């Protein structure tokens, strides 16, 4: 019997009793729980212990829901801010680390085609016409041509705000397509990861061929840390859904899918937040081409380091206590 099994056996009766008390309190029977504050404090301690020992996410989620219900009864307001901070500081990065195999698979499906396409287009420039249509190719070249109006004239604040809204819609749309298409047994997520990798690789390779890399890399390095990482995480969350349908184990596919969705949700919230940050950087920082290149590259490298340290280390101290 594992430590988690002993923990569950020891406290299950108390949890079931407390859930009954919460049901009665939520039904208006306020006189039915004289010992509720003490039971609530014990529950908070048990939740903290379950988190520190990295017990099963379903167990932690159950205790967390009970704590939120109890807090509502004691204090009359939801724990929105604490839950948000808990998600940012621990739940999201911890879940990414728990799903490292799927994150690795998603990285290979996205980064592999991206790099191969860059090499293919740089080696065979005419291959770009098999990937991008002429209108899209012309638009990409105008966007990164240092002699274009975009680079000769600084953007206005109104334009930055409009582009922020556009980037949010575009980025989150891509992220959710990658994630939700995992319902197609994971094939949809795999397709969109490969498709986006090929598309981005084609742009990078072609702009290198026409001599526009000097405008592309300073533009994309900072927001790319959040945007490209978020695409990979969206793919991992989608693959989690697909895996539940392919290999549901002892559960029905419906139950396995519901469990997988619950497991994936912290990553979904997390990559959505990362895409919003990416949109902000892409709208308000990345177009500042008049700033020194050393500063732009320095900030870009700092963003990649920040994302890496956050996902690899945030909340880890709680897991090892």
N, C-alpha and C positions, 0 to 999 in steps of 0.2 A: 504494500500500500504506500503510495507516494505521500509527500507532505501535504500536497493539495487535497488528496482524498481524506486524510485525517482532519484537515482544517474544515472541509465541507461536512464530514460526519459530526464533528464536534458542535458545529453552529447551525446546522440546517433547521433544527427544531426552533431555535430562537428566531431565525429569519422568517420561517413560516408564521410564527406567532406574531412577529412584528408586522408582516405584510397584512395579517388579519386586522391588527390594530390600525394600520394606515387606511385600510378599506373602510373601517368604521368611522375613523376621524374624517375622511373625505366624504362620508355619507352624512356627516353632521352630528355624530354621537360623541361630542367632546368630553363627556363625563366618563367615558369607557376606558381611559388610558392614564391612570394616575402615575404610572412609572415610565411613561413614554420618554421624557427627557433623558433618563438614565440609559434606557435601551437605545436611544438615538446616539448617545455618545459612544456606547460600546460598538454600535454599527460603524461609526466613523473610524474607530480604531481598527476594526476588522477590514474595512476598505483600504486603509493605509497599509496594513500588513499584506493584503493580497496584492496590492500594487508593487510594494517594495520587493516581494518575492516573485514578481512576474508570473502570477498565476494565469490560468486560461482567460483570454479576453472576455468570454461569455460570462464567467463568474464575476470578473471585475465590473462588467457592464451591469449585471444584475444588482450588485451591491451599490453601484453608483446611482442607479435609478431609485433605489430605496432611500439613499441619502438625500437625493433631490426631493423626493416626496416628503421625507421627514422634515427637511429644511423648510419646505413650503408650509407645513403645518405649524412649525414652531415660530417662524419669523414672517410668514405671510407674503414672501416675495421669492421669485425664482433665483437660482444661482447662475445667472447668465454670465456675468463678468468672470467669476471664478472658473466656470466651465470653459469659457473661451481661453483663459490663461492656461488652464490645465491642458487643453488641447494643443496649444502652441508650444508650451514648454516641455510637455512629456508625451502625450498620447500620439500625436502625429509622427514625430521622429521615431518613437519607440515602435510604432506599427510598421513604419518603413523598414526598420532593421529586422523586425520579425519576418517580414515578407521579402527578405533579401534575395532569395532564389528567383522569385518572380520579377523583382527589380532588375536582377542580372539578366534574365531572359529578355525583358523589355528593352534593356540597354542594348543588347546584341541585335535585336530586331530593328532598332532605330539607328544606332550609331554605325552598325556594320554597313547597311545599304548607303548611308550618308557618305562614309569614307570611300567606299567602292565607287560611288557615282562621281565624287570629286576627282578621283584618279582617272576614271574612264573619260570624263569630259576634258580634263586637262590633257590627256594623251591623244584623244580623238575629238577635237573641237566640234566637228559636224554632228557628233552624237547628241548635242544639246537640242537639235531640231526634232529628235525622236521623243523628247521629254517635255519641252515647253513649246507652246504654239507661238507663232510670230508676234501676236499682239502682247502676250505675256512677256516675251523676251524683250520687246521694245520698251515695255513699261519698267521692267527690272533695270535695263541699261540707263534709262532716264533717271530713275531713282538714285542711282549711285554714280552717275557721271559727275565728276568734280566741276565740270563747266556748265552744269544745268542750273536753272533758276533756283532750285532747292538749295544748292550750295553757294550760290552767289548772293542770296538774300536770306537773312535770318528769319525764322518763322515767328509769327506773332503769338501772343498769349492765347488769343481766341482760337487760333489754329491748333495750338498745343492741346487745349481742352477738348476740341472736337476730335483730334486724333486719339486722345486718351479714351474717349468713349468708343471710338472705332476699334481700337486695339483690345479693349476689354471684351467687346462682343466677338471679335474675331478669335482671340486667344481662347476664351472660355468655350466658344463653339468647337474649336479644334479639340480641346481637352475632353469635352464631354462626348464627342463623336468617338474618340479613341477609347474612352471608358465604357460607354453604353454599348458599343458594338461588341463588347466581350460577351454579351448575351448570345451571340451567334457561335457558341461553343469555343470562344476565344479567337476564332478565325477573323472576326471583324477587327478586333484590337490589333491582331498581328498585321492585317492588311494596312490599316491606317498608320501603324508605326513604320512599316516599310515604305508606304507611299510618301509620308512626310519626310522620311530620311532621304529618299531619292530626290524629292522636290528641292529640299534645302541643299543637298549635295550638288544638284545640277546648277543651282544659282551660284553657289560658292565657286564651283569649277569654271563656269562661264565667265563670271566677273574677273576671275584670275586671268583667264585667257585674254580678255579685252583691256586689262590693266587697271581695273577699278578696285582691286583688293585693298588699296590704301584708304578707300572710303568705306568699304564694307566692314572690315574688321573692327575699326574704332566704333562704328555704329552699333554693331551687334554684340560686342563682348560683354557689356554690363548687363543688359536685360536678358541676354542669352543664358546667363547662369540660372535664372529663374524659369524662363520660358522653356528651354530645352529639357531641363531637369523635370519640370512639371509634365511635359509630354511623356517622358519615360515613366513617371509615377502613375499617370493616367493609364498607361498601357499595363502596368503591373496590377492596378486595381481591376481593369477589365479582364486580364488573364485569370485573376482570382475568381471572377464570376464564371468564366468559361470552364475553369478546372472543376468547379462545383457541378456543372452540368455533365462534364465528361466522366468524372470519377466521384460520384456522390457518396461512395462508401456505404455505410449501413443505413444512411438516411434516404428518404425519397428525394428526387431531384428538386422538388419544390422546397422542401425543408433545407436541403443542402444549399440551394441558391439563397434562401433567406439568411442563413448563417454566414455565407460568403459575403453577402451585401453588408451585413452588420460589421464584419471584419474589415471590409474595404472602405467603409464610410469615413473613418478618420483620415485616410489617404485622399479621399475625394475632397473633403473639406480643405485639406492641406494643399493639394495641387491647385485648387481654385484660388486660394489666397495667394499662392505663388504667381499665378497668372495675372492677378490684379496688380501685384507688385511689378511684374514684368511690363505690364501695360503702362504703369506710371513712369518707369524708367525709360521705356521706349518713346513715350510722348514728351517727357520733360527733360531728360538727360541725354539720351543717345543722339538727338539731332544737333547737339551743341558742337558743331564741327570747328568753330573758331577757337575752342579751348585747346591748350597744348596737348599734343598726342601722348606725351608721357603721363599727363594727368588722366586722360581718358582710358589709357591702357591700365594705369595703376588702379583706378576705380574698378575697372572690369575684372582684373585679377582679384581684387579684394572681394568682389561679389561672388566669384567662384569659390574662394576660400571660405567665405561666410556660409554659403549654402552647404558646402561639404562638411565643415565643422559642425554646423547645426544638425544636419541629418545623421551624422555619425556619432555625435556626442551629447546632444541635448537630452536631459533626463536620465542619462546612463547611471548617474550616481544613485538614483532611486532604485534602479534595477539590481544593483550590486550590494545594497545594504543588507 
